[in-house]
Amino acid sequence: MDADNEAKGKVSGQAKQNPQALAAVQDKIDSVSHNASIMDSLPKSVKRRVNALKNLQANNTHIEARFYKKVHELERKYSALYQPLYDKRRNIVSGEVEPTDEECEWQSDHEDEAALAEDLKKKAAIEEKTEDANEEKPKGIPEFWLTIFRSVDMLSDMLQEHDEPILKHLQDIKVIFSGPDQPMSFTLEFHFDPNKYFTNTVLTKVYKMKSEPDAEDPFSYEGPEIIDCEGCEIDWLKGKDVTVKTIKKKQKHKGRGTARVITKQVPNDSFFNFFNPIKVSPDKELDEDSEYTLATDFEIGHFFRERIVPRAVLYFTGEALEDDESFEEEELDEGEEEELDEGEEEELDECEEEELDEGEEEELDEGEGEELDEGEEEELDESEEEDQDEEDQDDEEEGDSKDEDSEYALATAVEIGHFFRERIVPRAVLYFTGEAPEDDESTGDPQPAECNQQ
């Protein structure tokens, strides 16, 4: 009963802060009851041994925290090695440096391009030179980062039309890791050309991270997590602040009946609100909207750090977008297609059976069958050829479908192997008791003895 009451109190608090928590309340209560029943069903001697395993798991968690600190040090070390490449990328994007012909060679993955005849290559080269002579040559890669913002759903959702002229001046995004003697954090730096909107050349966003396990809930630890963020003040030029808009409002004097028009500034949707995040106060609970906004902010910061900055050119070309598609969506699409095909086949069969009634069958006698002349035979041959082509096309599509199934099966096998490596083996006792972090359940207050639950 104590475990159930504790779980109810916990999820009740979460439900007030998190919109997703409301739907999960009953599941959490049921899960805690289920986990309690697992331990209750064990003999006392086995319970002691399980608790001993949980103490080992707590020690494992602290070693894991040290591991992630080393990872952060490696990230900082290799960031210095990556930086010359990122600097050169910035110089090419801005047009400060023109890459050599050798640097611009890239072997295409398309076989048809690789097999292009030499004479066609020469002809294409001549046409390209003619076009180059006639068209105006742009500097660098225009709208490089803006194109990325438009292409990535997570960023395009924040992007407004009035943001785009400003983001055309964005020349680089950098990730700066905290120093060895500083609390774990990372900073996003957005570097801009001089422009008519603000005087800043760099806008920053700092993400603070918690790297140690929670003393009261050590099993919830899954590595460093973002706990807070700080933006920066944008020095907007007069009339250029896109994060606010000016509205006019008519006010009527109650006594005299006269009216006047006043103007006031109100918040406006803009990507640049990204640099003015919600302030987190330990003494004040956030409402649902603020909780969601903050969680989204953390996710965006992590996405910039892990995906956008290291692979910017692939998001510009669209090649990275294919990698970001989830297997769940692909599986759903396949299921929908199968249901649709089955439904269409049943409907088609029913329609054909209804159309072929007894009277129509009698009309197709032997005499009509003999009336096929030469022209009709040709039409029949053409029809057979078309049917054969359709069969060949169906075979090709079936082959493609089998290839996709094989790729999906392989990807699933890899995912399962990764899950064993990263989750099951290191946290086996938590999956045995049902307290694995993905279930987000409390493990109670720590006790000192080795065979007591930590």
N, C-alpha and C positions, 0 to 999 in steps of 0.2 A: 504493500500500500504506500509506503514511504517513497518508493521509486516512482510509482504512478503519480503521486502528488507533486513530486519534484519535477517530473517531466511536464505535467500540466502547467505548472507555474512558469517553467522556462519557455514553452512554446506560446503561452499566452502573451508573454512579454515580446516575443519575436513577432507575433501576429500584429501587434500595434505598430511595429516599425517596418515590417517587410510585407509587401502585398502578396508575395508568393507563400508566406508562412501560413496564411489563413487556410489555403487549400491543403497544407501538409499537417495541420494540427492533429487530426484523427490518426493519420499514418504514424506520426511520431509517438503518440500515446500507445498505439497498438504495438509498435516496434519495441518500446521499452518493456512492455508487459511480456512480449515474446522473448526478449533477451533475459529478463529476470527468470522466466520459466526454464531457460536453458541451464542457468546456474543452479536453480532450485532442484532440477532433476538429477544433478550430479551428487555422488556420494561426498561426504565431508572431506575425505582424504584427497579426492580428485580436485575439489574446489581449491584446497590449499595449493596444490601443484599449479592449477591454472593461475592463481593469484601470484605465484612465484614467477610464472611466465610473463605476467603483466608487469611485474617489476623489472624484468629483463627488457621488456618492450619499452618501458619508460627510459631506461638507460640507453637503449637503441635510439630513442628520439633525440636525446642530447648529443649523441655522436652524429646523428643526421644533421643537427643544427650546426655543428662544427664543420661538417662537410660542405654545407651551403655557404658558410663563411669563406671557405677555401675557393668555392666556385665563384663567389663575388670577387675575390682577389684575382682569380684567373681572368674573369671578364674585364676587370680593370687593366690587367697586363696586356691582354690581347686587343683591347680597345685601342691601345697605343699603336699596335701593329696594323690594325685596320685603318687608322686615321689617315695615313698618306694616300690610301686608295680613295677614301671618301673626299679628301681634299681635291684630288685630281678629278673626281666626279663633279664636284662643285665647279671647278674651273672650266670643265667642258660644258656643263649646263649653262653657265653664265656667259660663255663665249670668250673667256679670258685666254683659253688655250685651245688650239685647233689640233685634234689628234692626228697622228701620222697615218698614211695609207695602211701600213702594217697593223697598226692598232685598230683600224676600222674593218679589217677582214674578219668575217664571222662565217663559219661553215654552217650552211642551212641544213635543217633536218629534213627538208622536203626533197624526195627523190627526183621529182620532175625538174626541180631547179638544178640539182646536181648533174642531171643527164642532159642539160640544155646544150644543143649543138654549138660548136665554136663560132660558126658564122652568125648564129642568132645572138650570141654574146657580143660579137663585134657590132652588130646592128644596134643592139640595145645600148651599147656604150656610146655610139655616135648620136643616137636620139637623146640620151641623157645629157651629153655635152651641149647639144642644141638647146634643150630645155633649161639647162643651167645658165646658158648665155642670155636667155630671154627673161628668166624669172629673177625676182629680187631675192638675194640670199639673206635668210634670217641669221641672227646672231645666236650662237649657242643652240640650246633646245628650248624654244619658247614654251611657256606655260607647263614646264615639266612637273612641278609639284602640284599645280592646280589640276592637271589631268589626273594625277593620282588621287587627289581628293574627290574628283568627280566619279572615279571608277570604283572606289572602295565604299561599299554601302555604309559601313560604320562612320565614315567621314562625310560622305555626301548627305547623310541625314542631318548633319550640323550645318552644312554649307547653305548659305543664302545667296541670292543673286547679287546683293550689294557687297558681299564678301569677295566675289571673284576678281574685281579690278585690283583689290589690295593683294590678294594671293598671287597675282601675276608677278609681284615684286619679290616673292619668296624664293630665295636662292639656295637655301640649305637647311637641313634639320640635323642636329647632332644629339648624341646621347653622352652625357658626362656622368661617370660613376663616382661615388663618394670616396674620399681618401681612406687610407688604412686606419687612421686614428679617429675617424668620424663615424657617427651612427649610419647604419646602412641606408642608402638612398640613391636615387638617380635623377638627373636633371635633363629635361628636353630643352634644347636651344633652337629657336626659329630665327634664322638670319635673313634679313630683308635688305634689298637695295634702298637707297634714299628714295623717298616717295612723298606724295602730297597729302598723305593721310595721318601719319604720326612721325615723331622725331626719333623714336627708338630704332636702333639698327638690329637689336637682338631682343626677342621676347622669350621669357623663360617660364618653365613649369617644373617645380620640384616635387617628387614623389617620395614620401618617407615610408620606410619599410620596417616591419617587425621581424627580427631574425631568430628570436628565442621562443621555445615552446611556452605555452601558458601553464603556469604552476598549478592551477586548479583543473586544467583540462589538457594534459600533455599529449593525449592521443589524437587531439584535433589538429596537431601540427602536420603540415604538408609542405614545409619549406617557407621561405620568406614571403610575407604578404604585405601589400600596400595598405597602410592604415590612415594616411593623411596626405594632403597635397597643398602646395602654395603656389599661387600664380604671381603675376607681376603687374605693376601699374603701367598702363599704356598712355603715353603722352600724345593724346590726339590733338591734331591741329583744329582750329576753330571751324565748327560746322561739319567736321569729317567723322565724328564718332558714330560708328554704325551699330553700337550696342545699345543706343537709345534713340528714340524718335520723338519728335515734337508734335503734340496734338493741340488743337484749339477747342476750347470749351466755353459755352455761353452760360453766364451766371445772371440770374435775375434778382434784383433787390426786393426783399419781401415788403418793405414799407412803401418805397417810392414807385415800385413797379418798373424801374429802369433796368436795362440789360447791358451787360458788358461782356467782351470776349477776352478770355485769358489764355495764355499758352503755358503748357507744362511738358516736362520731359518724362517719358515712361520707358521701361525696359523694352528692348527690341531683340528679336531672335537674331543670332549671329554666331559664327564660328568663334569670334574673338571673345565671347563669354567664357570660352575654355580657359582663359587666363584670369578669370575671376571666379574660382570655385567656391562651393559652399564651405563655410567655416565649421569645423567639427569641434564641438564642446563636450568634454566628458561629463558635464553636469546637466546637459540638456539633451533630451531625446529628439531625434529627427522624425519628421512626419514621413508618410509613405513616399510622397513625390521626391522629397529631398534624399531619402535613403536610396531610391532608384537612381536619381541623378548622380549621386556620389559613386555608386557602384559602377555605373556606366562610365564615369570619368576615369576611375581606376582601370577599367578594361581598355579604354582608349589609350591611356598612357602606356600600359603594358604592350598594346598592339603596335604603337609607334616604336617602342624599344626593340621588340622581338621580331617584327615583320617589316614594317615600312622602311625604317632607316637602313637595315642591312640589305634589303632586296628592292630598293626603290625602282631601279630600271625595269624589273620584272612586273611591278605593279603599273608602271607607265605603259608597257607594251601589252599588259593584260595576261601575261603568262602565269603570274603568281595567283591570279584570281581563280584559276582552275584548281589549284592545289588547296584552296580554302573551302571547297565544297565538301559538305559532310556526307558520310556514307548513309546516314539516316535518311536524308533527302532522296538519295539515289534509290534506296530500298523502297521508299514510299512511292516514288514514281513508277518503279517496276510493278509494284502491287496494283496500282491504279490501272496501269496498262493491261495487266492480265485480266482484271475484273471487267474492264471495258471490252476487251476482245471477246471474252466468253459471253457477255451480254449481247454484243452485236451478232455473234454467230447464232445464238438461240433465236434472236428476233428475226434474223434472215431466214433461218430454217422454217420458222412458223409461217412467214409470209409466203415462201415458195410453196409450202404444202397447201395453203389456202387457195393460192392462185391456180394450182393444178387440180381442178375439180373433175368429176367423172365425165362431164360433157366434153371438155376440152381434150381429154385423153382419147375419146372415141373419134374425134375429128382427125387425129393423126393416123390415117390408114396407110396401107401399103402403097396405094396409088400416088399419094402425095410424096411418099418417100422416093418413088421412081422419077419424079419430075425435076430432080436436081440436074440442071443443065451445066454446061462447061463453066459459065460465069459464076454460078453458085458454088461449084467445086473450088474455083480459085478463091472465092471469099472464105470458104471453109478452110482452105490451106492457110490463108493469111491469119484467120482467127486462131488456128492451131499454133502458128508461129508466135502470135502474141501471147497465147497461153503459155507456151514454152518459155518465152522471155520473162513472163511474170513468175514462172516457177524458178527460173534461174536467179531472178532478183530475190525471191523469197529465200532461196538457199543461201545467197550471200548475206542477207539480213540475219538468217538463223546462225550462220557462222560468226557474224559480228556479235550476235547476242551471246553465243557460247564463249567468245573471247572475253566479253565483259563479265560474264559469270565467273570465269576463271580468275580474272583480275580481282574481282570482288572477294572471291574465296581466299585468294592469296593475301589480300590486304587484311581480311578478317583474321586469318591465321597469324599474321605479323602482329596485329593488335592484341590478340589473345596472349601471344608470347610476351609482348611488352607488359601486359597487365600482370602476368605471373611474376615477371622480373621486378617491376616497380611497386606492386601492391601486395599480391598474395604472399610471396616469400618473406618480405621484410615485416609484414604485419599479420602473420598467420593467426596468432592468438586473438587478435581483434576481430577477425572474420569468424573465428570459432565462436566467440562470445556475442558477435553481432555489433561490436562497438567500433567498427572501422570508421575512419573520419568521414567517408562519403555519407554515412548515416547521420552525422552531425548530432551525436548523442553525448550526454554528459556521463562522466565516469565517477562522479562523486568526489568527496574530499580525500586528500592523500592521508595515508596512515603510515606510521614509521616502520613497523615490523616488516620483514622480508616477505612473508606470506600473507600480508594484508593488502587489500586493493589500493593501488596508488591513485 
